[in-house]
Amino acid sequence: MDELIKKRLIISKRLYTHGELHGLSSSSMDRMLAIHHFDNSVEITLKNILLKYGIKTENELKINFDTLWASVNNYGPFRTQNQKLPYESEMKGLRTVRNRIQHHADVPSSEDVDKYRIATRAFLESVFDEYFEGVNFPEISSLDWIEGEWIRKRLTMAYECISREETTEALKLAYSGLAGFRKRLADYFLPDIGKLSFIGVGQETLTEIFLKAFEKVIFCNHRAVLSELSRTTIAKQDDGSIAFAPNIEEIANLEEVNDNKKAQQKIDEITSIIDTFQGIYQGVPYS
């Protein structure tokens, strides 16, 4: 597949996952942003189809949503095979809600956000598979986009271990990458805490200090993020400073350790978490 086409697919997925994050919040602004992200992910995917099959050029993509949708469905080979875009009423409904937000400052309900979160994911999964050579939406990797050579290398090595069915080592490497990511966030957002000496502070108290601090400065009401961060530990070193590392004991008890496919899904999830948060918190020195 052309790299530019793949890049656009990754952008579509990234927008969708950002929408998911906003959708978890109860605030009006986050609900509005969630709908915008879902709609943008759909629009970029549709335009990607037009470019992939040569239906339109980049300069011909300034068209309204209905024309965009029809341009895909009316493409000769698709019509011959009776291949039509799925979830038409849901995706056009999403565009209507998005327009009300953009032009009338309407605030979507939590029910609408949940409805279009589910519908958009179903649309993307179907279209990625049918129009882009069987691309699997959950598995498409944004590994190449991960910033920070050390973090990216750990994740790359984790995938290499998966290919050899070395699941335990793969998970350790993935969580090592996540621990490194967490440390870089701490260095950036909590520089004063990072410079303190924690001699005499117990492990439980230390963990509590950091979790509360992270919750204040980082969008951590995403359950998956909190769950995965709990598998990286904050440890004191001899000089009283802090270090981040994978929680080996907890990783050893994961059911994924005994299932190579589930282990890969877990590593995909960790990669997606890092990619998503790097997209939100740009400017952090991840190297």
VOPAGU-2260 file (C-alpha; in pm, 1 decimal, decimal comma):
REM VOPAGU-2260
SITE   aa  ch    i         X         Y         Z
SITE  MET   A    0       0,0       0,0       0,0
SITE  ASP   A    1     115,5     352,8     -80,2
SITE  GLU   A    2     272,8     512,4     228,9
SITE  LEU   A    3      68,6     831,5     191,3
SITE  ILE   A    4    -253,9     630,0     184,0
SITE  LYS   A    5    -145,9     437,9     494,4
SITE  LYS   A    6     -50,8     762,4     667,7
SITE  ARG   A    7    -400,2     898,9     606,7
SITE  LEU   A    8    -553,6     581,2     749,4
SITE  ILE   A    9    -343,8     624,1    1062,3
SITE  ILE   A   10    -454,8     988,0    1086,3
SITE  SER   A   11    -817,8     875,0    1058,3
SITE  LYS   A   12    -767,5     626,3    1338,6
SITE  ARG   A   13    -580,7     881,4    1547,4
SITE  LEU   A   14    -866,6    1130,5    1512,9
SITE  TYR   A   15   -1114,8     862,8    1610,8
SITE  THR   A   16    -919,1     762,5    1921,8
SITE  HIS   A   17    -885,6    1128,1    2021,2
SITE  GLY   A   18   -1262,8    1152,6    1986,1
SITE  GLU   A   19   -1298,9     853,1    2215,3
SITE  LEU   A   20   -1090,0    1028,9    2479,8
SITE  HIS   A   21   -1300,9    1344,0    2461,1
SITE  GLY   A   22   -1616,9    1134,0    2467,4
SITE  LEU   A   23   -1526,0     993,9    2808,3
SITE  SER   A   24   -1556,3    1337,9    2962,4
SITE  SER   A   25   -1887,7    1479,7    3080,3
SITE  SER   A   26   -1801,0    1837,0    2980,3
SITE  SER   A   27   -1994,1    2008,0    2700,6
SITE  MET   A   28   -1677,1    2112,7    2518,3
SITE  ASP   A   29   -1536,6    1760,2    2517,3
SITE  ARG   A   30   -1862,6    1620,7    2377,4
SITE  MET   A   31   -1850,4    1879,0    2098,5
SITE  LEU   A   32   -1488,6    1792,4    2021,5
SITE  ALA   A   33   -1566,2    1419,7    2022,7
SITE  ILE   A   34   -1827,4    1464,1    1748,2
SITE  HIS   A   35   -1588,9    1680,1    1543,7
SITE  HIS   A   36   -1313,7    1418,6    1568,0
SITE  PHE   A   37   -1547,8    1133,0    1469,7
SITE  ASP   A   38   -1673,6    1330,9    1170,3
SITE  ASN   A   39   -1322,8    1431,0    1060,1
SITE  SER   A   40   -1206,6    1069,5    1075,7
SITE  VAL   A   41   -1491,5     969,8     842,8
SITE  GLU   A   42   -1428,2    1255,5     599,1
SITE  ILE   A   43   -1055,4    1184,3     574,0
SITE  THR   A   44   -1129,6     815,9     512,9
SITE  LEU   A   45   -1374,6     896,3     231,6
SITE  LYS   A   46   -1127,1    1131,8      66,2
SITE  ASN   A   47    -861,3     865,3     101,9
SITE  ILE   A   48   -1079,2     626,1    -100,8
SITE  LEU   A   49   -1114,4     885,6    -378,1
SITE  LEU   A   50    -737,7     935,6    -389,7
SITE  LYS   A   51    -648,8     566,7    -365,9
SITE  TYR   A   52    -865,0     468,6    -662,3
SITE  GLY   A   53    -788,6     780,0    -867,8
SITE  ILE   A   54   -1150,5     893,4    -856,4
SITE  LYS   A   55   -1046,7    1249,8    -777,7
SITE  THR   A   56    -723,3    1442,9    -735,4
SITE  GLU   A   57    -613,5    1634,8    -427,4
SITE  ASN   A   58    -731,5    1960,1    -588,7
SITE  GLU   A   59   -1079,9    1818,9    -646,2
SITE  LEU   A   60   -1155,6    1727,5    -285,2
SITE  LYS   A   61   -1319,4    2054,4    -179,0
SITE  ILE   A   62   -1670,0    1911,7    -206,4
SITE  ASN   A   63   -1959,8    1878,2      35,7
SITE  PHE   A   64   -2023,2    1561,3     230,7
SITE  ASP   A   65   -2311,7    1432,3      17,1
SITE  THR   A   66   -2107,1    1476,4    -301,6
SITE  LEU   A   67   -1811,3    1309,3    -134,5
SITE  TRP   A   68   -2023,4    1009,2     -37,7
SITE  ALA   A   69   -2184,9     985,6    -381,4
SITE  SER   A   70   -1847,2    1010,7    -557,0
SITE  VAL   A   71   -1739,3     690,0    -386,8
SITE  ASN   A   72   -2061,7     497,7    -447,0
SITE  ASN   A   73   -2088,0     609,4    -812,0
SITE  TYR   A   74   -1736,9     496,9    -905,9
SITE  GLY   A   75   -1778,1     253,7   -1197,3
SITE  PRO   A   76   -1607,3     -58,7   -1056,6
SITE  PHE   A   77   -1787,4     -16,2    -723,4
SITE  ARG   A   78   -2125,1      18,3    -897,2
SITE  THR   A   79   -2055,8    -289,5   -1109,0
SITE  GLN   A   80   -1987,5    -491,9    -793,7
SITE  ASN   A   81   -2280,9    -329,1    -612,7
SITE  GLN   A   82   -2033,3    -215,0    -347,5
SITE  LYS   A   83   -2173,5      66,7    -134,8
SITE  LEU   A   84   -2045,0     251,3     166,0
SITE  PRO   A   85   -2193,1     115,0     490,7
SITE  TYR   A   86   -2381,5     300,5     767,2
SITE  GLU   A   87   -2502,1     578,6     536,9
SITE  SER   A   88   -2781,3     707,5     760,9
SITE  GLU   A   89   -2556,1     703,7    1068,8
SITE  MET   A   90   -2267,0     885,0     899,7
SITE  LYS   A   91   -2495,0    1148,2     746,5
SITE  GLY   A   92   -2658,9    1186,2    1085,8
SITE  LEU   A   93   -2314,2    1241,0    1235,2
SITE  ARG   A   94   -2246,4    1515,7     980,0
SITE  THR   A   95   -2577,9    1682,2    1068,9
SITE  VAL   A   96   -2489,6    1684,6    1439,3
SITE  ARG   A   97   -2142,7    1815,9    1357,5
SITE  ASN   A   98   -2292,7    2100,0    1148,1
SITE  ARG   A   99   -2525,5    2198,1    1432,4
SITE  ILE   A  100   -2223,9    2218,9    1661,9
SITE  GLN   A  101   -2016,2    2420,6    1417,3
SITE  HIS   A  102   -2284,3    2663,1    1297,9
SITE  HIS   A  103   -2522,7    2687,7    1593,9
SITE  ALA   A  104   -2302,4    2595,3    1892,5
SITE  ASP   A  105   -2535,6    2308,9    1981,6
SITE  VAL   A  106   -2407,2    2073,8    2250,3
SITE  PRO   A  107   -2457,4    1703,6    2168,6
SITE  SER   A  108   -2599,1    1476,6    2435,6
SITE  SER   A  109   -2391,2    1202,8    2595,2
SITE  GLU   A  110   -2623,6     955,5    2421,8
SITE  ASP   A  111   -2543,7    1107,3    2081,4
SITE  VAL   A  112   -2170,3    1093,5    2149,6
SITE  ASP   A  113   -2195,9     728,5    2250,9
SITE  LYS   A  114   -2415,0     645,7    1951,3
SITE  TYR   A  115   -2176,3     802,2    1700,1
SITE  ARG   A  116   -1868,1     662,7    1871,6
SITE  ILE   A  117   -2001,6     311,5    1811,0
SITE  ALA   A  118   -2127,9     387,3    1459,1
SITE  THR   A  119   -1805,6     558,6    1350,1
SITE  ARG   A  120   -1590,7     271,3    1468,1
SITE  ALA   A  121   -1814,4      21,8    1285,9
SITE  PHE   A  122   -1790,9     234,6     969,2
SITE  LEU   A  123   -1411,4     264,5     987,7
SITE  GLU   A  124   -1360,0    -105,7    1057,8
SITE  SER   A  125   -1576,1    -199,2     759,1
SITE  VAL   A  126   -1428,6      56,1     516,7
SITE  PHE   A  127   -1066,0      -9,7     612,7
SITE  ASP   A  128   -1124,9    -377,1     537,3
SITE  GLU   A  129   -1329,8    -343,2     216,8
SITE  TYR   A  130   -1162,0     -47,6      46,0
SITE  PHE   A  131    -801,2     -70,6     167,1
SITE  GLU   A  132    -691,1    -426,8      96,4
SITE  GLY   A  133    -809,1    -583,8     418,3
SITE  VAL   A  134    -650,0    -335,3     658,5
SITE  ASN   A  135    -752,3    -427,5    1012,4
SITE  PHE   A  136    -864,4    -112,2    1195,3
SITE  PRO   A  137    -773,0    -230,2    1548,8
SITE  GLU   A  138    -432,0    -357,3    1439,2
SITE  ILE   A  139    -309,3     -82,5    1207,2
SITE  SER   A  140       0,5      38,6    1386,1
SITE  SER   A  141     116,5     390,6    1444,6
SITE  LEU   A  142     453,9     261,5    1564,5
SITE  ASP   A  143     643,5     463,1    1303,7
SITE  TRP   A  144     488,2     778,0    1447,4
SITE  ILE   A  145     599,0     717,4    1804,6
SITE  GLU   A  146     833,7     996,8    1912,2
SITE  GLY   A  147    1145,1     921,9    2112,8
SITE  GLU   A  148    1394,0     668,5    1981,5
SITE  TRP   A  149    1425,9     485,0    2315,9
SITE  ILE   A  150    1048,7     438,5    2351,9
SITE  ARG   A  151    1003,1     338,4    1986,6
SITE  LYS   A  152    1289,8      87,5    2006,7
SITE  ARG   A  153    1132,6     -87,8    2307,1
SITE  LEU   A  154     801,9    -122,2    2124,4
SITE  THR   A  155     974,6    -242,9    1806,4
SITE  MET   A  156    1162,2    -506,9    2005,8
SITE  ALA   A  157     833,8    -608,5    2169,8
SITE  TYR   A  158     677,6    -677,5    1828,8
SITE  GLU   A  159     987,3    -873,3    1726,8
SITE  CYS   A  160     945,6   -1091,2    2036,9
SITE  ILE   A  161     580,4   -1147,3    1947,2
SITE  SER   A  162     686,9   -1275,9    1605,6
SITE  ARG   A  163     896,6   -1535,1    1791,3
SITE  GLU   A  164     611,1   -1603,1    2036,9
SITE  GLU   A  165     820,5   -1480,1    2330,0
SITE  THR   A  166     517,5   -1328,0    2498,3
SITE  THR   A  167     656,8   -1257,7    2845,3
SITE  GLU   A  168     962,5   -1074,8    2713,5
SITE  ALA   A  169     744,5    -889,7    2460,9
SITE  LEU   A  170     515,3    -758,3    2734,2
SITE  LYS   A  171     809,2    -658,6    2953,5
SITE  LEU   A  172     956,1    -456,9    2665,8
SITE  ALA   A  173     623,0    -291,0    2585,4
SITE  TYR   A  174     568,5    -189,2    2946,0
SITE  SER   A  175     929,0     -73,9    2963,7
SITE  GLY   A  176     848,6     159,7    2674,1
SITE  LEU   A  177     536,2     278,9    2857,0
SITE  ALA   A  178     738,9     337,5    3174,4
SITE  GLY   A  179     987,6     545,5    2975,4
SITE  PHE   A  180     700,3     741,9    2824,1
SITE  ARG   A  181     558,0     800,7    3171,7
SITE  LYS   A  182     895,0     926,5    3298,4
SITE  ARG   A  183     920,9    1177,8    3015,6
SITE  LEU   A  184     573,6    1308,7    3094,9
SITE  ALA   A  185     673,9    1339,0    3461,0
SITE  ASP   A  186     996,2    1522,1    3372,4
SITE  TYR   A  187     796,8    1768,1    3160,3
SITE  PHE   A  188     480,4    1821,7    3363,5
SITE  LEU   A  189     616,5    1766,0    3714,0
SITE  PRO   A  190     969,9    1906,1    3701,1
SITE  ASP   A  191     969,3    2024,2    4061,6
SITE  ILE   A  192     855,8    1687,9    4197,2
SITE  GLY   A  193    1110,9    1514,8    3976,7
SITE  LYS   A  194    1394,0    1711,8    4138,9
SITE  LEU   A  195    1295,1    1629,6    4495,7
SITE  SER   A  196    1457,9    1362,9    4708,0
SITE  PHE   A  197    1215,6    1097,6    4830,1
SITE  ILE   A  198    1439,5     949,3    5098,0
SITE  GLY   A  199    1214,2     837,2    5382,6
SITE  VAL   A  200     899,8     836,0    5166,9
SITE  GLY   A  201     728,9     497,6    5146,1
SITE  GLN   A  202     648,5     333,6    4810,8
SITE  GLU   A  203     272,1     356,5    4867,2
SITE  THR   A  204     290,7     727,6    4950,0
SITE  LEU   A  205     521,6     790,8    4655,4
SITE  THR   A  206     281,2     622,6    4412,3
SITE  GLU   A  207     -11,8     820,0    4554,6
SITE  ILE   A  208     176,3    1149,5    4515,1
SITE  PHE   A  209     241,7    1081,0    4149,3
SITE  LEU   A  210    -103,9     951,0    4062,4
SITE  LYS   A  211    -266,8    1261,1    4209,5
SITE  ALA   A  212     -18,1    1485,4    4032,5
SITE  PHE   A  213     -73,6    1310,7    3699,4
SITE  GLU   A  214    -451,0    1337,2    3732,6
SITE  LYS   A  215    -421,2    1713,8    3775,8
SITE  VAL   A  216    -203,3    1782,6    3473,1
SITE  ILE   A  217    -278,1    1497,4    3233,2
SITE  PHE   A  218    -606,8    1379,8    3082,4
SITE  CYS   A  219    -606,3    1055,4    3278,3
SITE  ASN   A  220    -978,2     978,3    3303,6
SITE  HIS   A  221    -921,9     736,2    3015,7
SITE  ARG   A  222    -966,8     400,8    3190,4
SITE  ALA   A  223    -726,7     214,0    2964,9
SITE  VAL   A  224    -450,7     463,3    3037,7
SITE  LEU   A  225    -497,3     441,1    3414,0
SITE  SER   A  226    -505,4      62,7    3394,1
SITE  GLU   A  227    -187,4      36,0    3189,6
SITE  LEU   A  228      -2,1     302,0    3389,8
SITE  SER   A  229     -68,2      95,8    3701,0
SITE  ARG   A  230     155,1    -171,7    3550,2
SITE  THR   A  231     452,2      62,3    3555,5
SITE  THR   A  232     604,0     138,0    3893,1
SITE  ILE   A  233     759,7     446,2    4046,9
SITE  ALA   A  234    1063,6     335,9    4243,5
SITE  LYS   A  235    1314,5     515,0    4462,5
SITE  GLN   A  236    1682,2     491,0    4380,9
SITE  ASP   A  237    1964,3     494,9    4637,7
SITE  ASP   A  238    2006,1     871,4    4608,3
SITE  GLY   A  239    1636,3     928,9    4678,0
SITE  SER   A  240    1550,2    1018,6    4318,6
SITE  ILE   A  241    1280,0     837,6    4123,0
SITE  ALA   A  242    1282,8     585,2    3842,1
SITE  PHE   A  243    1007,3     433,5    3630,7
SITE  ALA   A  244    1001,9      66,7    3535,6
SITE  PRO   A  245     761,1    -207,9    3430,0
SITE  ASN   A  246     591,0    -389,6    3718,0
SITE  ILE   A  247     732,0    -735,5    3643,1
SITE  GLU   A  248     525,0    -912,7    3907,6
SITE  GLU   A  249     195,8    -779,1    3775,1
SITE  ILE   A  250     292,6    -841,1    3411,4
SITE  ALA   A  251     371,3   -1204,3    3495,4
SITE  ASN   A  252      11,5   -1246,7    3613,2
SITE  LEU   A  253    -147,2   -1110,3    3295,6
SITE  GLU   A  254    -352,2   -1364,5    3100,3
SITE  GLU   A  255    -184,4   -1230,3    2785,3
SITE  VAL   A  256     142,7   -1394,4    2892,8
SITE  ASN   A  257       3,3   -1731,0    2780,7
SITE  ASP   A  258    -163,6   -1612,6    2459,7
SITE  ASN   A  259      52,3   -1469,1    2181,1
SITE  LYS   A  260    -240,5   -1310,7    1996,1
SITE  LYS   A  261    -371,8   -1141,6    2310,2
SITE  ALA   A  262     -19,5   -1027,4    2393,7
SITE  GLN   A  263       3,8    -859,0    2052,9
SITE  GLN   A  264    -331,7    -690,1    2112,3
SITE  LYS   A  265    -200,6    -561,4    2445,1
SITE  ILE   A  266     111,4    -421,8    2278,6
SITE  ASP   A  267    -107,0    -262,6    2008,7
SITE  GLU   A  268    -307,4    -101,5    2289,4
SITE  ILE   A  269       3,6      32,3    2462,2
SITE  THR   A  270     135,3     168,2    2131,0
SITE  SER   A  271    -200,2     335,6    2064,5
SITE  ILE   A  272    -205,9     491,6    2412,6
SITE  ILE   A  273     141,8     638,7    2366,5
SITE  ASP   A  274      63,3     757,6    2013,3
SITE  THR   A  275    -264,0     919,2    2121,5
SITE  PHE   A  276    -113,6    1103,7    2416,1
SITE  GLN   A  277     186,8    1217,3    2214,4
SITE  GLY   A  278     -61,7    1366,2    1970,2
SITE  ILE   A  279    -232,8    1553,3    2252,7
SITE  TYR   A  280      84,4    1660,7    2434,7
SITE  GLN   A  281     301,8    1781,9    2150,7
SITE  GLY   A  282     621,9    1959,9    2238,9
SITE  VAL   A  283     719,4    1720,0    2516,8
SITE  PRO   A  284    1083,0    1606,3    2465,0
SITE  TYR   A  285    1020,7    1231,9    2433,2
SITE  SER   A  286    1375,8    1146,3    2324,0
